[in-house]
Amino acid sequence: MSDMTADRVGVLETPLNEPLWQVRGISKAFPGVQALEDVSMDIYPGEVHALLGENGSGKSTLAKCIAGVHQPEKGEILFRGRPVRFHHPMDARAAGVATIYQEFSLVPSLTVAENIYLGRYPRNSAGMIDWPAVRKGTRQVLEQLSLAIDPDEIVRTLSVAEQQLVEIAKAISLESNLLIMDEPTAALGLLETQRLMELIRRLTAQNKAIIYISHRLDEVFQIADRVTILKDGRRVASEPISKLKMGDVVRAMVGFDIQQHYPKERHVRDEVCLEVQGIRTENGVNDVSFSVRVGEVFGLGGMLGSGRTEIARAIYGLDKIVAGKILLNGRQVVFNSPREAVAAGVGMVPENRKADGCFFNFEGPKNITISRLKELLQGPFLSLLKEREFGELYLKRMNIPATALERSVQYLSGGNQQKVILARWLFSQARILIMDEPTQGIDIGAKLEVYHVINELTASGISIILISSDFPELLAMSDRVAVVRDGKILHITQSEQMTEYQLIGMASGAGTSDEIE
Amino acid sequence: MERVSRFFRSTVAGPLVAFLVVATFASLATPRFLQPQNLSNVSLQVATVAVVSIGATLVILTGGIDLSPGSTVALVTCTLAILVKNMGLPLPVGILLVLLLGVACGFVNGFFSTYGRIPSFIVTLATMSIYRGLAFLITKGTPIFSVSPALEPLFYGKLLGIPLPFYYVVILYALGSLFLRNTVQGRAIYAVGGNESAARLTGIAVNRSKLLAFVVAGLTAAIGGVLLTAWLNSGSPNYGAELGLQSIAAAVIGGASLVGGYGSMIATLVGALTVAVVQNGLNLLAVPASWQEITLGIVIVAAVGLDMWKSSIGRAFSKLFRQT
């Protein structure tokens, strides 16, 4: 490693026709999943190398292996032909790898300049931090991005887009030969995205290499030189982009081998129970209209950050609706809090079940009855006997281990925890249930059980708004699907009339099915 | 063996063991500890702390903290003394008014730490100062003695040979326990402390639950204040200085988690008894006040430690029994 730090930014010494970085057959497993299997890719100086694949295909894991966050179990990484081993992100950093992560790594309470120089403040002769140098350096980096942000601004007060840009500025300010960008535009608007594209071109002109991870194929085709496509942790293609059409890319990402059997049952009735008319929120939901029928599963399909979760938040009373209205069973409703939504018979299975769903200080029964404690009242008091009976009933019905009767739900598996939360809404007798990524991170068996619960719910006349990044699941389990992008609904259709790659095409901005064929 | 390890897993186990250890020490150290006269004294001494700890537990269960009850107690003793002695109001009316005052104090704490979005530590740090300042203001700094001859029987009276404060404590803890275990509001308090975000998404009125905990804390502090006034037949702005931290200590020794969501009334009562027994035992042994403070600190760490380590202790026990 020491020989590398000497000329770590020495991109110019590397001939353009030789790879700067090489990934050779790396594999990485996490408990329960093989995230990467024998993946190789070459990265040349001055190129934008797009890394594509569906959610969970291993893109981020691969990027993190290169950045030293994860250590692959097999395979090797070569820098200018010499094998390197990173035990820590700082090792990769020293070798010239800078990363812009999906999750922000900024400290919200510090200023822009403090964040950009975090951990590497220049010192003056007295050994104190050289603040003028910090400000000057920050101003230069911000200018490169044509950003009008004050270096002394506290990061917390910036908009999400601005924070993302500061994150990018931070990575650029590091002396690097390889920049990994993981969904850099997820939080950016059109104008900022365009600026980022210009900046990327300037960086590649300096012979820096860029690994560009994005769901948005329109961007990829605009900026990338080469594309590597991952599917289920394996590389399925690695080609110059000029040889590919958007349709090829989508097909390679989706693959044709998915023939899972989803136990979908249709229970849609004629009556409409929820009507959303032209709602708008400050959180980016823009003129969204749709209706949901009794017993229907209405899917919201879109990429991360497309606004699907925000639509759900607006309906559930978490975000203020600034225009438009919502009708529940024909009557207009305004929910100022989830409490009012729950009282009106709307429930939510949140995306993050640990942080927003489970009560780890409660055993199974208390986790289930919390949504409708009224049911347990005998006079003014809760009947703990009744609670236990309901608990036993629902644990059995949902096939959750009986140990949950007396032990905290923290000892249950993720799938069983999710079933506890589903049982909660079953018990609450909600009429409309919003499910945000209900099968994320749970095993196949538990997934199937969740699907069966969905069938059971719709059979009893409950309507479901389903949000899922697992598009095959979304298409199979929904009766109708709406494609969401940039806070808008682009298209609503019967789910059997839409293929997965049409959905990906529209959600990623590649265009409608006709355009990508 | 299963029963042994289950006992160690239960929530009252740690506090109870700590209490028994302390009580055994006290009774071995001085034979006077177990004499009926002394036990009756302990029940008098524990009354104020125990009552104030009810509110402290509720607030801690929601994930908040209340530093102000000691100052509320001081303000209540002074107000009661002024209302009854200086203004000549009948005692029951005076008591009713100071209980309302306690509720108001708790409401202020709760309002600013929920709807005002200021951390409860900060709010109650401020009101700890403000309430005691008010007590100094209305008394001009001088204690008021001999408040009313009708007060003392409230504290020193006996029923069936047992001091009245014993009954107060039992009744209030029974009510507190019933509230926490068997009402919708009590359950909501656990839910809010266990996972605030999940509670909100499940339709629980998070702010209202927290506010309620603070209001009850104000009320129990006021009841503690009335008891103290009756005990000493006086009101003083200097009273109750140690009650704020002692009530937190009682809840924490009882196994309540400052993160919220874990703890119970019975466990807090055990915690309050532990605090009282430590003080009583050291008093009997004529240990100087400085060492009393130090010992109380050690007991807090030991009791909470016992609770944190109890699962490993329980495992060690069941292993031991399986081997033999």
Interface residues (C-beta under 8 A of the other chain):
Chain A: Y316 S337 P338 R339 A341 V342 A343 M348 P350 A355 D356 G357 C358 F359 F360 N361 F362 K366 I370 S371 L373 K374 L377 P380 F381 L382 L384 R424
Chain B: L178 R181 N182 T183 V184 R187 A188 Y190 A191 G193 G194 N195 S197 A198 A199 R200 L201 T202 G203 I204 A205 G261 Y262
